[in-house]
Amino acid sequence: MDEQRIQWSEEIARLREGEGMTFKAIGERYQISPEKVSYLYQSFLRRRRPSCQIGGGKAA
């Protein structure tokens, strides 16, 4: 993921979690579709979430 997309996803997460804005409202603010806002927010969540696999996904 490139640096600009990371920054966008962090800003969207801040607005979504900190200010309680909807995907539609964020999209209207930045002139992007609610679907794209949702995609960027999900990419933020994927980066924030630790690996669910034991041992980081490596065989024990």
Summary of the structure (lengths in Angstrom):
residues: 60
radius of gyration: 14.0
end to end distance: 29.0
largest distance: 47.9
contacts: 132
relative contact order: 0.16
helix: 72%
strand: 0%
